[in-house]
Amino acid sequence: MKLVPNLTDEALLSLIGARLARLRLARNLTQGQLAEQAGLGLRTVQRLELGAAATQLSGFVRVCRVLGLVERFETFIPEEAASPMAQLKREGRQRRRATGKKAVARKPKKWTWGEPA
């Protein structure tokens, strides 16, 4: 099955886990061998292959490293390229912060006679 954006998180994790299991088997590694080479516990590898959501991302990265998938992360999470106009505005500087939401301008309270300014 293809990894498509409209899948639920559980379905997506299950598909990724199944793909990791197939790659492990194609390299003729047991779950124990993969866990040892990645520096993880056997249960972590089992949970990754089952698509368990509670697995930490660092375990996923370690397994991908052992299976030779780290270089494919570029296609998985591509670096966003800034537009030429945005690059000119920043004059070559890297963006360091997100702007966040702009503050909503509050209307000033109407002043009446007899109130302190």
C-alpha distance (Angstrom), angle and dihedral (degrees) to the residues before:
residue distance angle dihedral
M1 . . .
K2 3.77 . .
L3 3.81 121.3 .
V4 3.79 103.2 -115.1
P5 3.81 128.3 172.5
N6 3.81 96.2 -119.5
L7 3.82 93.5 65.4
T8 3.78 118.1 108.2
D9 3.80 117.5 -107.5
E10 3.79 90.6 -108.4
A11 3.81 92.9 51.5
L12 3.79 91.8 46.7
L13 3.81 92.8 49.5
S14 3.79 90.1 46.9
L15 3.81 91.8 52.8
I16 3.82 92.5 47.2
G17 3.80 90.0 48.7
A18 3.79 91.8 50.3
R19 3.80 90.6 50.2
L20 3.80 90.9 50.2
A21 3.81 89.6 51.0
R22 3.82 91.6 50.6
L23 3.81 91.1 49.4
R24 3.80 90.8 48.8
L25 3.79 90.9 51.1
A26 3.82 91.6 46.1
R27 3.82 87.6 56.8
N28 3.82 89.1 48.0
L29 3.82 94.1 -120.6
T30 3.78 125.5 146.0
Q31 3.78 118.7 -136.5
G32 3.81 87.5 -108.9
Q33 3.80 93.1 52.9
L34 3.80 91.8 47.9
A35 3.79 90.9 48.5
E36 3.81 91.8 50.0
Q37 3.81 94.4 47.5
A38 3.81 91.5 46.4
G39 3.82 92.8 46.0
L40 3.80 92.5 -119.5
G41 3.76 136.4 122.6
L42 3.78 119.8 -97.3
R43 3.80 90.4 -117.5
T44 3.84 91.0 56.5
V45 3.81 91.3 55.4
Q46 3.80 90.2 46.4
R47 3.80 91.2 51.1
L48 3.82 91.5 48.1
E49 3.79 91.1 53.0
L50 3.80 91.3 47.1
G51 3.81 90.4 51.1
A52 3.80 94.2 -118.4
A53 3.80 108.7 177.6
A54 3.82 95.9 -145.3
T55 3.82 93.5 68.8
Q56 3.78 113.9 114.2
L57 3.77 119.3 -116.0
S58 3.81 92.5 -124.8
G59 3.81 89.4 64.1
F60 3.78 89.6 52.3
V61 3.81 90.7 51.6
R62 3.81 92.0 49.4
V63 3.79 92.4 51.2
C64 3.80 90.8 47.4
R65 3.81 89.5 50.5
V66 3.82 92.1 54.3
L67 3.81 91.3 46.2
G68 3.83 91.4 49.5
L69 3.80 95.9 -114.5
V70 3.81 101.2 122.6
E71 3.81 93.1 95.0
R72 3.80 88.3 57.6
F73 3.81 92.1 61.6
E74 3.81 87.8 87.9
T75 3.80 89.9 68.1
F76 3.79 91.2 40.3
I77 3.81 94.8 52.2
P78 3.82 108.7 13.6
E79 3.78 121.2 -161.2
E80 3.76 110.2 -105.9
A81 3.78 113.3 -121.3
A82 3.79 117.6 -141.0
S83 3.77 117.6 -130.0
P84 3.82 116.6 -104.5
M85 3.82 90.5 -111.3
A86 3.81 92.0 52.8
Q87 3.81 89.6 50.0
L88 3.79 91.0 52.3
K89 3.80 92.3 49.2
R90 3.81 91.4 52.5
E91 3.82 91.5 44.6
G92 3.81 92.6 -136.0
R93 3.83 95.2 -49.3
Q94 3.80 118.7 133.5
R95 3.78 118.5 -116.1
R96 3.80 109.4 -109.5
R97 3.80 105.6 177.1
A98 3.75 141.2 33.4
T99 3.76 114.8 -120.6
G100 3.78 94.8 -134.6
K101 3.77 121.8 -164.5
K102 3.75 118.9 -28.8
A103 3.78 116.3 -116.2
V104 3.76 114.1 -103.8
A105 3.80 111.2 -119.2
R106 3.79 109.7 -120.4
K107 3.76 120.2 -142.2
P108 3.79 111.7 -113.0
K109 3.78 114.9 -110.6
K110 3.76 111.8 -102.9
W111 3.80 110.6 -108.1
T112 3.80 119.1 -135.5
W113 3.80 131.6 -170.7
G114 3.76 115.1 -83.3
E115 3.83 96.4 31.4
P116 3.79 120.6 111.0
A117 3.80 112.9 -106.7
